[in-house]
Amino acid sequence: MTSEPILRRTSSEWPVIVGAGCVVRRAAGPLRIASTTMRALTMYEIPGTPVPSELPDPSPAAGELLVRVAASSINGYDAAVAGGLVSHPPPEFPFVLGKDFAGTVDAIGERVGRFSVGEAVFGVVTGAFPGTGSLAEYVTVAEEFGVARIPAGVTPTDAGALGLAGTAALDAIEAVGPAPGDLVLISGATGGVGAFALQYALSAGADVIATARPGRQADFVRELGGDRVRLVDHGDDLLAQVRPMAPNGVSAALHFAGNGEILAELVAAGGRMASTLGFGPVQAAGRGFAVSSVVASPGAATLDRLAADVASGLIRVPITQTYSLAEGARAFTDFTAGALGKLAVALP
């Protein structure tokens, strides 16, 4: 087989692209070949500022979907990569940022069985870094992990801001298992992960102490959580504020921001703690409670549950600002300045 793609049509309505060991079925219409380009939010140096660029369209390999992206969002991981805070081998420039995606399957590679062209999907790009990012008009993703269907009742914009932060929050919540009567301390409640976790803790029947500065942050958390959330200012002495609320310690702590050692001092004996920032069993040794170090794992079951919970109204996606792809650099600036909730990026 030749290494260059061969374009042909079958008797079906779908154009078929054959080449390099894969067969790709695409949506009907004009064929797009490798020389066509897409708009993308691109890095040319690290650390650096992402810039809108024109790059060649990606093509799906065997086992992959090509998704036409309708929406994405900014995550802490994206900002860390752009800021040079993630340790990886030197990347090949330029590359595209972005983990979250929502859109429509535009083409499928050979051996794809779960999804069909035209289906609405969302998820998290899970390929090795640096690789294809989702802050672009098109992204390729493996069908076996990190992708699920968008159900009725969930908008593409919400789905595009759900995958990574929602998964991290749900994994952390499942690690501590909040229940009625529990008091859960959430450090980092104003970010995307914390905002999802806050809603899940309350839906499980627990009461919550959440960190938030007076003003916009406090208003954001109150709007999400209502009267069952007590607020503490993470800029002041956390121990002095929380101990009067929980003299015997909190039932569970969720560490999405701040100092894990200080949070650990506030957990009751026999309690639980989960951290997305690397605070784990080694750091908590001898404290008398269980600690889980959480790394988001966006499997299909997790993504399906997140989407179903949004569709049912159990949780909502806490989007506070939506940007165009051309405004991507400003979205990153706003994120690193301490934006609330989720910052979405919508593509026409």
N, C-alpha and C positions, 0 to 999 in steps of 0.2 A: 504494500500500500504506500502510495506517495505520502511524503511528509507534509505537503501542502494541502489545505482543505479543498475538496471537490464539492461544488454546489450543484444540486440536482433536485428535481421534484419527483415525488412518487405519485401514485394514483390518488392518494389521500389529499386532504386540504392542506396538510402541513409540509412546508419546505423541509428538506432534510440536508444536513451538512455532514459529509463523510470525510474523515481525515484524521491522521495522527492517532489512530486506534480508537476513535470514538464516533458515535453516531449521535447527532443532535437534532431533536425535533423542536421547531420554533413556532411561534404564533404566525398565522397566515398574514401575508402582506409582503412588502418589499424586503428582500434579503439584505441583511447587514453583514458585511464581511470584515475581516480583521483590520482593514485600512480605515474603517470608520472610527470616529472618536466620540468620547463622552466627556461631560463636565464632571470634575471631581475636586475635592478639597485635598490638597497635595502638600507633602513635605519635601523640601529640597535640601534641608540641613537640620541637624539636631544639636543643640536646642534651636528652635526656630518658630516662625509663625506660619500656620497653614495658609495656603493661597489657592484660589480657584484656578484650575488649569484645564487644558484639554489633553486627554490621554487616550490611547487606543482602547477600544472596547475589550473587555475580557471575554473569554469563551469557556464554556463548561467542559471540564475533563470528565472521564468516566466516573459515575457516581456523584456528579455535581449538578446543581441547579444554577441557571443564570436568572437572577431576579432583577426586574426593573424596579428600582427603588422609588417608593413614594414618600417615605419618611425615615428619619434616623434621629439620633440624639447625641448629646455630648456626655461622656462619662469620665470619671476620674482617671481611668486608664488612658483614655485618649489624651487628656491634658498632661499626664505624666510622661507619655511617650514624646509629645511635642516639646516638653520641657527638659528632655534628656535625663529623666529620673528613673527610667526603666532600663535595667541591664540586659542587653542583647548583643549579639555579634553586630558589627557595623552593617547597617542596612544598605540595600541598593536603591539609590535615589533615581527618580522621585518615587514615592509610595503614597498610598491613600490611607488616611486615617478613618476610624469609625468601627464600632463593634455592633451596635444595634441596627436592625433593618426591618422594614415592612414594605411589601410591594406585591408584585405579580410575577409568577414564574413565566419567563419569556422564552426559555429554552431548557432542555434537559440533556444530560450526557448519557452515554451508554450505561446500562445496568441500573438506571433509576427506576424504582418501582413504587415508591410511596406517593409521589406527586406527579401531577400532569401540568402541561402548559396551560396557562390561564388561571391557575388557582392563586388565591390571595394567601400569602404566607408572611410570617415574621420570625424573628429570632436573633441569634447572636453569631457573628462571624467567629469561628473557632480555629481557623487555620493558624499555622505558625507565623510568628512575627519575624521580619516584616512581610506582610502579604497583602492580599486584596482587602481593602477597607470598604466600609459601607457608606461613607459620606461621598457618594457618587451616584450617577444615574444608573449604573449597573454594578452588581456584585455577584461573584460566584461563591456558592456555599455548598458544603457536603450535605447530602440529604440524610445521612445516617445520624447526625447529631447537630443540635443547635437550631433546628427549624421546625415550625409547626404551622398549622392552618390558622387563619384569622377567622374566628366565628362571627356569626351575625351579632350585631350590637356593639362591636368594637371597631372604632375608626382606624384607618391606617396611621394617622398621626399618633393616636394613643398606643397602638401596637408598636410603632417605631421607637417609642420611649420606654418600653416595658421590659425588654428581654434581659439585659445584664443587671440593672439595678433591681428589678423585680426578683430575679433568680437569687441574687446575693441576699436580699431581704428574706425571701422565703426559706432559703437554706439556713440562715441564722435563726429564724423563728423556729424552724423544726428542730434545730439543735438544742434550744432551751425549753421548748414545749410549754409556752405560757398557758395558764388555765384560770378559771374563775377563782378569785381570792388572791391571786399572785399580784405582786407589785414589781413592775419591770422598769428598769432604768435604761433609757436609750440616749447614748451620747452620739450626737450627729443626727438628730431627728429632723433637721432642716434640709438635709441633702436628699438626693433621690432615693438611695437605699434606706436611709432612716425614715423617710416619709412613707414608703411602702411598709416597712416593719412596724411603724406606729399603728397603721391601720390594721395589720394582721394581729398584733398583740391585743388591741381593743376588741376585735371581732372574736377573739378566743375567750373573752370575758375578763381579761386582766386589766388592772389599772396601771397607769404609766406615769413615770417621772421623765420628762424630756428636757434636754438642754436646748436653750434658745436665748439669744440676746433680747432685751426689751425692744419693742418697736416692730419692725417688719417680720423678723424671725418669730417672735412670740405670736403675732397675729396669724402667721402662716400655720403654726402648729395648732393653735386654738381652732382655726377654721377646719383643720383636718380631724382633730380629736375631740373637741368639745370639752365638757366639764370633767371628764374622767382623766384628763391630763393635767398634771401639776408641772409647772415650769421652774427650771433653775437656770441661772446665768452661767454659762461655761467660762465667762471671763472673770468670774469671782471664785472664791474658795468653794469648790464643789463639795468637799467633805463637810464643811460647816453648814451648807445648805441642805444636803440630803439627809444627814444623820437625824435631825429632828423629825423628818418625815418617815424615817424607817430606822428606829433606834436599834433594832435587832438585825438590820441589813435588809437589802432588797432580795426578792426571790430570784431574780435573774437580771443580768446586765447585758446589753448589746453595745459592742464597741465598734462604732463606725467612724469616730473622730475622737481626738483628745488622747489623754494619757491612760493606757491600759492598767498601769500599776495603781493609779488612784481609783479607777473604777473597781478594781479587784478588792480594794479595802472596804468597799461598800456592799459587797455581796455576803449574804447570810451563810452560815455554815450549812452545808448540804444544798446550797443553791446552785445556779447554773450561770455560765457566761459564754458568749460567743463573740468572736472578733474577726473582722475582715482585714485587720491591719497587722496580722502576724503575732498577736498575743495568744499564746497557746498553753498547752499543758506544762511545758518546760518552764515558762515564765511564772506560772501559777502554782508550781510544785509546793506542796505542804500547806496550802491555804484551806483545804477542807471542802472544796467544791469542784464541780466538773467544769472544764473549759474546753471549748471547741474552736479551733482555728479554721475559719470558713473560706473556701475558695469556690466561687460561683460555678455551678455545674448545670448548664442549661439544656438538660435532656428534654426529650419530647414530652414526657409526663409532666415535668415542671412547667414548661411553657404552656401546655394545654390547661393546666390548673390556673396559672396566672390569667390567661385569656378568659377562661370561664368565670373567674372571680370578678374580672372587670365587666364582662357582659352581664353578670347577675347584679352588679352594683355593690358587691361585698367590699371591693376596694375601687379606688379611682386612680388614674394616672395623674400625678401632681404636676402637670405641665404649667409653668409660670411664664414662659416666653417661647415664641416660635420664630425661627429665622429662615430665610432662604439660603440656598447653598452659597450664593454670592456673599452673604453676610456671615459666612462661617468663621472668619477671623474674629469678628466682633463677638460671636457666640463663645469662642474660646476665651477671649478677654473677660467677658462677663462671668463665665464659669469660674475662672481662677480668682476673680474678685470676690467670690462668695455668693453666687446665685442661689436662690431657693428652689427646692424641688428639682424638676427636670426641665432642661432646655432642649426643645425639639428643633429639628431641621426638616422642613418640608420641601419636597421637589415637585414641580408642576407635572 
